[in-house]
Amino acid sequence: MRFFIELSYKGTNYHGWQEQPNANTVQAEINRALSTILNTNIEVIGAGRTDTGVHANQMFAHFDCDIDFDIQNLMFKLNSFLASDIAIKDIFKVKEDANCRFDALSRTYQYHIIQKKDPFNKTAYFLQNDLDIKAMNEACKYIIGKQDFTSFSKVNTQTFTNNCDVMFAKWELVNNKIIFTIKADRFLRNMVRAIVGTLLDVGFGKIIAADVAKIIAAKDRSKSGVSVPAHALFITEVKYPNKIRT
């Protein structure tokens, strides 16, 4: 039987999602918790791989298990077992061929910026520079659509294509935060942080909005902006078709 887990986590204390030797990761913590509680080896597959320090308001993983268990009881035990920075929100049964990575219709990320120093906000990027948000949103128009995002990807990644379909991209001022939201069918490694860095260059006046189209066309990572720090990045939503549920 296959199950989906919906969870959230604060990524500050983890070396990203994916399990790796000699590193504390979210995937490893969930594998350990499930395997201990169910008394059998369980390995979860995530909807994506967040980098070190990146957070998740909503993330999904799937696992296979032929042991009968009460879902509410398992959720209670998992939330008791796991550290306070990982929360299990839901567990539900899905079709045997459902895959939380490949069946996702879209993923949404947000990047948070504050312009007044706040010692209690460690999950936003403190940036004192003046920003032209109107120009940054003008530049977002060049990101929308299905195109090759090599210019915003880490080099030498093991992907079959660098084409992504960006459905939404916008900067907004929300409760004294400047928040960038981007939604796409898939994302390349480091893509959101590189896009944010490039759009900030527009906001600083280093480049103009139309230059973003030229950067995308170049298919060259060296042409785009720096990658902004990971600690202010959140994956906020992963959407699936209803047909995956049993």
N, C-alpha and C positions, 0 to 999 in steps of 0.2 A: 504494500500500500504506500502511496506517495502523499506527503503532506507539505503544505506551504506554511512557513512561519513569517509573520509580520513582526518587525522589531524596530527599535530605535536605539541609537547609542551616541554618546559623546566620545569623539575619537581622540581626545587629548592624550590619553594614556596608552594608546595602541599604535602599533606599526602597521596601520591600515587594516583592511578586511581580511586579505588572503593569508592563510596559514603559511608560515615559513620557519625554518630552523632557528632556534635561539632568539625568537622574538615573540612578544606578546601581541596577539592579533585577535580581532573579534571572532573570526571564523573558528580559531582554535579554542577560544573560550566556550563557544556554543557547542562545538563537537564534544568537548570534555564534559560539559554539563549534561547533555543529552545521553552520552554514553554511560555516564555514572548513574543517572536516574533510571534509565531503561535497562541498565545492566547488559548492554550489548553495544558493539561498535557502531557508531553513527557518524557519518560524514555529511555535512550540509554543503550545498552548492548555492552560492550567492547570486543575486540579480546583477551584480557588478562588483568591481574592485575599487574601493575607496583607498586613497593614499594615506600615508601616515598623517594623523592629526585631523583628517576630514571627518565630519559628523554626519549622522543620518537621522532625520526626522521620521523618515519611512524607508525601510529596506525590507527586502524579502529574501528568503532562502528556502530551498526544498530539501527534504530528506526522505529516505525509504525506510519503512519499518513494518515488519509483519507481526509485531507484538501488539496485542490489544491493550489500549490504555484510555483512560478518561482524559479528554482534552483539557478541561478546566483544571483538573488536578495536576496535570503535567505543566500547564502554564504557571500555576501557583508554585510548584516545586522549582521550576526553572528560574522564576523571578526571585525566589529565596536563595538559590544556589549562586546565581550570577552576581557580579559586582553591581553597585548602584548606578554605574554609568552605562549599563545595558538593560533594556526593558523589552520583554516579550509582550506584544500587544494582542496577537491572535495566532491560532493554529487552526488550519482547516484542511480537510481532505480534498484532493484534486484527482484528476484523471491520471492514469499510470504514465502517460506520455507527456504530461505537462512539465514544462521546464521554466523555472523562474528567470533564467537569463534570456533564453531565445524566444519565449512567448511574450515578453514585455512589449507593449505597444509604444510606450514612451517613458522617458525618465526626465525629471525636472530637478534642476539644481538652483540654489541661491547662493550669492556671495554678499556678505554683510560688511559695510564700512561705517565707521563712526569718525566724526571730526572733532569731538571733544573727548579728551582722555577720561577713561572710566576704569578705575582699578577693579571694578566688579564685573566687567564685561571682557572676558578672555576669549570670546568666540567671534570677535569682530576685528577688522583691520583698522587700526588707528592711522588716519591719514589727514594731515592738516592742510594740504594743498587745496586751493580753490578748484572746483570742478565745473565744467560746462556740461551739465546733464543733458541739456537740449541737443548739443552736438553729439554726445555719446549715444543718445537714442536715435539720432539721424544715422549714425554709423551702424547701429543694430540692423537697419534695413538691408545692409549688404551681407549680413550673416544668415538671414532667413532663406530657407530653401534647401534643396538637396544639392550638395556640392562636395568637392574634395577639400578636407580640412587639414591636409598635411602640414600647412604652415603653423598649425596650433597643436601639433602632436609631438610627443617625445619621439626621437629617432630610434630606428631599429626595433620597433615593436612588432610583435607577432600577430598582425591583423591581416585578414584577407583583402580588405579594402579600407581606404580612408574616407570614403563617402559617408556623410551623415545628413539626415534630413532635419534641419532645425525648424521647428514649428512656431517658436515664440522666443523673443529676446527683448527685454525692457529694463530700464533703470527707473526706480521710484524712490521717493523720500517717504519713509514710513517710521513714525515715532522717533524722530531724530536719528534714524539710520538711513543710509543710502544703500538700497538693496537691488542687486542685479538678479533677475530671474531668467533662466533659459531652459527651454524644453526641446527635446529632440528624440528621435527613435533610438539613437545610440550615441555614445561619446567615445572619443579616443583618449588615450592616457594623457593626462595633463591638459586636455583641451580647454576645459572651462577656465582654469587658472591663467592659461596663455591668452585666451580671448579677453578676460577681464583686464589683464595687463595691457593689452593692445588698446582696448576701449578707454582705459585710463590715460593713455598717451593722447588720445583724442581730447579727453577732458582737460588735460594739461595744456593743450594747444601745440603739442609737439608735432602732431600730424593732423590732417583734416579727415572728415568722415569718409570721403571718397577714396582715401588711401587704403582703407580696409579692404576694398574690392581688389586693389592691386596686390595687397599682401596675400589674400586668399589665392589669387591667380598664380602667384609666384611658386606656390607649393614648396616653400623653403622656410623652415623654422627660424632661421636667423633673421628673417625679415620682420617677424612679429615682435610684440613687446615681451617684457620679462614675465615670468610666472609669479603671480602674487602669492603670498603666504597661504599655506593650506588651512590654518586654524580658523579661518573665517568662511570656509566652504561647507555647505550642507547639501546632501541629497534630500529632497523634500517630498517627492512623490514618484511612485512607479505604478504605471497603469497596465492592467491585464484585461483580456477579453473574458466575459462572464462564462464562456463555454469551458474554461479550464476546471471549474468546480464540478464535483460529482453530484 
